[in-house]
Amino acid sequence: MKQIIYNQTGEEVKKVELPAEFFGLEMNKDLVHQVLVTQTANARKVIAHTKDRGERRGGGRKPWKQKGTGRARHGSIRSPIWRGGGISFGPTKERVFSKKINKKMKQKALFMTLSSKIKDEEMVLLDKLELKENKTKLMIGILNNLKDKLKKDFKKGVLIVLPKTDLSITRASNNISKTKTIRADSLNVLDILTYKYLLMLEDGIEVIKKTYTK
């Protein structure tokens, strides 16, 4: 499987052979969906929390004696049927949304999404990406060059895959709408599916090999 390598002006530089075990798999939508659900569930934070009668302040004294008042029996003013009392069956912070999934399944789903980007011609490989300054204007100029030369609509989202941390590129991309930078060893199914186009540096392929190959 050969793929064209471009420079940051959109000109063809060379062709490289991509490893079929990463970029030549058939899509299994059920597996990818399972991994996606697991990832989003594990990223979910429990925010809503209601207090039950044990967490409400006060209510230690019995409001009135058990018998002889003509009123209903009560043991605490923090009972759920009292105003200001605890909440029954409300959401609590003890809820657990995390899910577990096999590591091999997670990796295979990642390779399937990478393969789908190649198959749908939504992945662009660059030999290098360099900025003289960490200016958003310079980064927008590079994306416009690639968009015009390769006829890609980057307004639908671009995920820039870097072989290592590059603060100048990251800072220059932060203010661009629907654009995100990520390291090749941190690739995940959610980010790949969120952004339509994948802009990967050539060295990122080697990082993927080292990260996911024993």
Secondary structure, DSSP 8 states (H G I E B T S, - for coil): -EEEEE-TTS-EEEEEE--HHHH-----HHHHHHHHHHHHHHT---------TTTSS---S-SS-SSSSSS---S-TTSTTSTT---SS---TT--------HHHHHHHHHHHHHHHHHTT-EEEES----SS--HHHHHHHHHHHHHHHT--GGG-EEEEESS--HHHHHHHTTSTTEEEEEGGG--HHHHHHSSEEEEEHHHHHHHHHHH--
